[in-house]
Amino acid sequence: MKNQFLEITDPIHDFIRLNSTEQKIIDTSVFQRLRRIKQLSGAHLTYPGAQHTRFEHSLGVMHIAGMAGTSLASKKQMPEQTLMMSD
């Protein structure tokens, strides 16, 4: 099966690319319920533009965690000698 990607437009991260596994997780009812939970609690009462949800926040966290994982995976293993402190 060919890898299918979905791109979501995000106001902070521009485009978030989702693979099929991430799409399946996001499509669950548990994840979708995050759309109804406000990230900033009652801040929208004072600041009308503060309309962020846990769903949006979770997508951003997933994106950043994926970038961190990719970065760590691409780093070469350090030789053991460089990890030891010199006398």
C-alpha positions as CSV (number, residue, x, y, z in Angstrom):
1,M,0.0,0.0,0.0
2,K,1.3,3.4,-0.9
3,N,2.0,5.9,2.0
4,Q,-0.9,8.4,2.1
5,F,-0.2,11.7,3.7
6,L,-2.6,14.4,4.8
7,E,-1.6,18.0,5.3
8,I,-3.3,20.2,7.9
9,T,-2.9,23.9,7.8
10,D,-1.9,25.3,11.2
11,P,-1.7,29.0,12.2
12,I,1.6,28.4,14.1
13,H,3.4,25.6,12.2
14,D,2.0,26.3,8.7
15,F,1.5,22.8,7.4
16,I,1.5,19.7,9.5
17,R,1.9,16.5,7.5
18,L,0.2,13.4,8.9
19,N,1.0,9.8,8.0
20,S,-1.7,7.1,8.0
21,T,-1.0,6.0,11.6
22,E,-1.3,9.6,12.9
23,Q,-4.5,10.0,10.8
24,K,-6.0,6.9,12.5
25,I,-5.2,8.3,15.9
26,I,-6.7,11.7,15.1
27,D,-9.8,10.1,13.7
28,T,-10.6,8.4,17.0
29,S,-13.6,9.7,19.0
30,V,-11.3,10.2,22.1
31,F,-9.0,12.5,20.1
32,Q,-11.9,14.3,18.4
33,R,-13.4,15.2,21.8
34,L,-10.4,17.5,22.3
35,R,-12.1,19.9,19.9
36,R,-14.6,20.8,22.7
37,I,-12.0,21.5,25.4
38,K,-10.6,25.0,25.5
39,Q,-6.8,25.2,25.9
40,L,-6.9,28.6,27.6
41,S,-9.9,27.9,29.8
42,G,-11.8,31.1,30.3
43,A,-9.2,33.4,28.8
44,H,-11.5,33.9,25.7
45,L,-13.9,35.9,27.9
46,T,-11.2,38.6,28.4
47,Y,-9.3,38.0,25.1
48,P,-11.7,37.2,22.3
49,G,-9.0,35.9,20.1
50,A,-8.0,33.2,22.6
51,Q,-10.1,30.5,21.0
52,H,-7.6,27.6,21.0
53,T,-8.6,24.0,21.8
54,R,-6.7,21.0,23.2
55,F,-7.2,19.5,19.7
56,E,-5.1,22.2,18.0
57,H,-2.6,22.1,20.8
58,S,-2.2,18.3,20.5
59,L,-1.6,18.6,16.8
60,G,1.2,21.1,17.4
61,V,2.7,18.9,20.1
62,M,2.6,15.9,17.8
63,H,4.3,17.9,15.1
64,I,7.1,19.2,17.3
65,A,7.7,15.8,18.9
66,G,7.9,14.3,15.4
67,M,10.5,16.9,14.4
68,A,12.5,16.2,17.5
69,G,12.4,12.4,16.9
70,T,13.5,12.8,13.3
71,S,16.3,15.1,14.4
72,L,17.5,12.6,17.1
73,A,17.3,9.7,14.6
74,S,19.4,11.5,12.1
75,K,22.2,12.2,14.6
76,K,25.2,9.9,14.3
77,Q,26.2,7.8,17.3
78,M,29.0,9.5,19.2
79,P,32.2,7.4,19.6
80,E,32.5,6.1,23.1
81,Q,35.8,7.9,23.6
82,T,34.2,11.3,23.3
83,L,31.7,10.4,26.0
84,M,34.4,9.7,28.6
85,M,35.8,12.6,30.6
86,S,39.5,13.1,30.2
87,D,41.8,13.0,33.2
